């Protein structure tokens, strides 16, 4: 098949970017031809496995003709970005014109058999409206559902295109239910395919963690309130009499990132801030750590939880549907869930009773820090979440939508 992949962000740095890269890789290995539309910053070039540069079409931001930064699907991105809710009407129109022209030209140039877009949002909606008779599927990643809540003035325009998808791919059953409810799309058009992790890279084979104290803790993700970083750091301040070291991996933008870094300074030499790391370096750090913590307020199906479990870490995460699904499917006692606080205001990520959330994190962390034994029992079965398994579920849907192409 000739598959046109579409993502409105950079095809790296985020969970949806990793998902896209794995689809490109797996599809290429299966003999399909990949084409890609993506956003880039300035004059940067894209180098991805599974696709050649001549099959990539870019929408360039931070240029003379398009001076604004990339518009992020999350409020805080790991690179300079703008928020949809802050864009003026004429900026939204300009954004849509850029992608509409690129999508239209790419379809005419490459004649794809199928379009696979990412995020139930503006660009995917555009693709559904200009696709002609090309089948189209779209991956939901969770951040799109938050944009739908935060930008009600764009909702009708988004839904108009999203209802034209031949199939929607959800990460979890809970996400499928939310799409059905919010977008008014029949559940039989939505398939739960999940998300995955690279089991060859994120494995226990090279695990080199020490069994003695101090407890080595790691957080990896954006430095933002939505990821719960500030409250994690406050909880660790409460546990200063224990022996531990925190590896803080990731970056952010603006005031939220500054708040995280200011809170991190209070831990002194108990913390190392690494900034963003490659997948290879992250895997090595996870393999050398006892405990991974993700105190996020909202997620689809967090890939980094799978990666941490694959590396043999104990994991603490908030009790979100995606994390709960991982725990239920693996039957793992390696994953401990903390009650998720209620979000009072999605725009500012204001939560109900910050002190209670910090207390829950503190109480959950304490046994891991006080235990003299740091040995982690191995053997979590993550077969369902391997990328090869996820890809087979996705490819089956591609084949159902393009039967003549797949068998010619």
N, C-alpha and C positions, 0 to 999 in steps of 0.2 A: 504493500500500500504506500501511497504518497500521503504523508500525514503532515498537516500544517499545525504546529503548536503555537499557542499565543499566550503571552504573559505580559501584563502592563507594567512590570517592574524590571529591575535588573534580574537576570536569571541566576543569581547567586545570593549569598548573604542571608537568606531567609528560608523557612521551612518549605514554602511553596516553590522556591528556586531549587532546593535540593530534590523535591518531588519531580519537578520538570526535568532536571538533569538525569535522574534515574530512568524516567520514561524514554528520554532520548537514547540513553545507553542501551537499555533493554530492547527497545524497538529496533535499533541498528543491528544488534546481535541476532535479532529474529529475521533480519533481511528486509525490513521496511526502509523507505527513504524518508528522512526527517527534513522538515523545513521549519523555520522559527521566525516569529515576530516578537520582539522584546524591546524594552526601554533601556537606554544607556545614558551615562553621564558624560556630556561633552563629546570628545573625540575618541573615547575608549573603544577598544576592539574586544570582541567576544571570542573566546577559545573554549569550546566544549567538546567532550567526548561524544561521539555518535552523530556528529553533524559537521559539515565543512562550512567554511566562512562564506562561500558563494551561495549558500542556502539559508543565510540569516539576513533578515531585513529589520532595521532598527529605527525606532523613534527616538531622536536625540534631544535631550534636555540640556539646559545650561549652555546653549549656543546662541549665536547672534539672532537667528530667526525664531528661536524658542528659548528665551532667557531664563525661564523659571526652572526650579529644581524638579526632579521626578516627584510625582504625586504618589504617596505611599498608601498601601492598603492598611497599614497600621499607623496610629498617630505618631509613634516613635519608631523610626527605622534605623538600621545600623549604618546609614549614610545620610547626607543632607537630603531633606525631602520636605514636601508641603502636604497639608491636610485637605482632603476634599471639602470638609465643612467650612474651610476658610476661603475657598475659591469663589470669585465673583462669577456672575452668569456668563460674561464674555470669556472668562478664563476656562470655564467648563466647555463652552462651545468650541474654543480653540483646541482644547485637549481632544475633544471628540473628532474634530476635523482631521487632526494629525493621524489619529489611529484609523479612522474610517478610510482615509486615502491609502494608508499603508496596507490595510487588510484587503481593500478592493483590488489594489495593484498586485498584491501577492497571490490572491486567488486567480486572477487572470494570467499571471506569469507562470505559476507552478501547477495549476490545475490539480489541486489535491483531491484525493479520494475521500478524505475525512479531515475534519478540523477538531482539534482537541485544545480547548481553551481553559484558562485557570481563573478562578474567582467569579462568583455570581454577581458581577458588578458591571460598570459602564462599558468597558472594552469588550467583554464577552457578549454583552447585550448587543453592541454594535455588530460584532461578528455574526450573530444569529440573524441580524436584519439584512446583511449584505451577502450572505453565503450562497445565494441562488439555490441550487438543488443539491448542495454538498451536505452530507450528514454532519452534525455537530454535537459533540459532547462537552461537558464542562465540569471541572473539578471544583467542589466547594472546599475551602480551607479554613473557614471559621472567621477570619478577619473580614471577609465580605459580609457575613451576617451582622457583624458589629457596625460596619459602615451603613448597612441598611437601617439600623436603629438610630445611628447618629446623624444621618442625612435624609430625613423623611422627604425633603423637597426634591430629591432625586429618585425616590422610590418608584413612582409610576413609570418613569423612563427605563429604569433598570428592569423592572418586572416585565415590561412589554417585550423585551428581547429574550429574557430568560425563559419565558413560557414557550419559546419556539425551539428550545433545545430538544434534540432527539433523545438524549439521556443525560441525567445529572449524576455525578459520582460523589457520594458523601463519604466522610471519614468514619463516622459512627452512626449507630441507629438513632441516637439522640439528635444528631445533626440532621439526619433525614427527616425526622419529625418536625424540626424547626423550619426546614425548607418548605415542607408541605403546608405548614401553618402560615408562615410569613409571606411566601410567594404564591400561595394558592395553586400549587402544582400537585397533580395526582401522584400518590406514592408509588404507583407501578412504573413511573418514569424515572424513579430515583433508585440507584443501586448503591449499596454500602460496600465499598471496595477496600477501605482502610488506608493505612500508610505504612511505610516500612523503614528499615534501617539496613545498612551495609554490614552484613554479618561477617564478611571477611576482614573488614577494617576494624569494626567495633566487636572484638571478641576477647575471650579470656586467655587466648593462647599466649599472649605476651604480658599477661598480668604480672605486675611486679610490686604490688602494694605490700608495705610492711605490716605485720600483724600487731606490733606494739604501738603505744601512744607516741606522738599525738595523733588524734583522729584527723585524717585528711578529708576535708569537705570541698566539694566543687559545685559552683553554679555556672551555667552557660546559657547565655541568651542576651536579649536586649537589656540595657540598663534603663528600666522604666518602672513606673508605678504599676502598670498593667501586669508586669511580670512578678510583682511582689518583692522586688529586691530590697527596698527600704525597710520593709517589715522583717525580712530575714536578717538583715544587719542589726536591727534593734533586738531581735531575739538572741542573736549571738552575743550582743553586749551584756544581756542578762546572764549569760553563761561564762562570764570571764574567768571564773575560778576553775574551769576545766581546761584541759590541755587539747588544743585543736589548732588547725591552720586552714584558712579558707582560700581557695583559688577562685577568683572572680573573673570569668571569661565573658567578654562581650563589650559592646560599645553602645552608645546612644547619642541623642542630640538634645540640646536645649536644657531647660531648667531641670527636667526630670533626671537626666544623666548627671548633672551637677549635684543634685540632692543625693543621688546614690553614692557618688564619689566622696562627698563630704561625710556621709554616714560611714563609709568604708574607712576613712582616715581615723575614726575613733577606735578601730580595732588595732591600730598600730602595726607591730610586726607580726600580728596573727593573720595578716591577709596579704595576698599577692594579686595585683590587678594585671591581667595579661593582655587586655584588649581583645580584639577579634583574633581567633586562631583558625588555621586550616583544619580540615577534617582529620588529617593525619596527626597533627599536634594535639587536637582535642582528644582523639582516641588514646594517645599515649598518656595524657593527663588523667583520663578516666581510669585507665588500667593501673595507675599508680595511686588511686584514691579509694578511701573506704566508703564514702557517703556522697550521693548526689542529691541536691535539693532544688525543687522547682516550685516556688510558692505562688504560681501564676493565678491571676483572677479569672482568666478565660483562655481556653485553648480549643483547638479542634482535636487532633490526636498528636500530642507533642512527640516529635521524632527523637528529641534529645533524651526523653525518658527511656525509649527503646534502646538507644545507643548506650546509655548508662547501664541498663540491665544486661545488655549484651557483653559489656566489659566486666561484669561481675560486681558492680557497685550495689550497695543497699540504696534504695531510693525513697525519699520523702517528697510527696507532691500533694497539691490541694485536691480535694475530692470533686474533680470535674468529670463529666461524662466520659471523655476520652481516656483519662487516667483510670477511671473505674473499669472501662472496657478492657484495658490492658491487664488489670489485676484479675478480672473475671476469666479472661481467655487463657491466661498463663497459670492461674491458680497459685500465684507466687506470693510467698510471705516476704519477698524482697522489697515489695512496694507497699509503703505505709501512707495512708491518705489522711490529710488534715482537713477539717471542716472549712469549706470555702465561704468567705464572708460575702454578705449581700452588697451589691454595688448600688450606691445611692444615686450617683450621677456618672453615666458612662463617658461623658465628655471630659470630665476631670479625674476619672477613676477614683472618686470619693467612695469610701466603703463605710459600712455601718459598724461602728465600734472597733477602731483600730487596735485598742489595747487588748481586746479579746482575741483578735487574730494573732497578735504578737505572743500572747499567752499560750495559744494553741501550738504555735510554732516552737516556742520555748519548751513546753512540756513534751513535745514529740521528739525534739532534738536531744533532750537530756539523757535518756537511756543509752543512746548511741555514744554519747561523750563520756558517760560514767562507766560504761562497761569496760572491764579490763581486757576482755577478748575482742579482737578486731577481725577474727576469722569470719569470712562470709561463705555460707554454703553455696556451692555452685549448682548449675544444672537447670536454669530457667528455660522452659521450652518456648521459644519465640518464633517457631516455624511459620505461623500464620502471618507474622509481621516482617518476614524477609521480603526484600524488594522483588525477588524473583516470583514469590507467591502473589504479591500485590499486582505485579505486572500481568501475570496470567489472568487474573480476574478482569483487569482493564482490557487486555487484548481480546478476551472473549466477547466483550461488549462491542469493540471495534468490528469484529468479524460478523456479529449479528447485524450490524448496521450497514455493512458493505459485503454482502454474501457473494455477489458476482465478481467483485474485485479480488476477494481472497481466494477464489477457486479458479481464477483464469489461468 
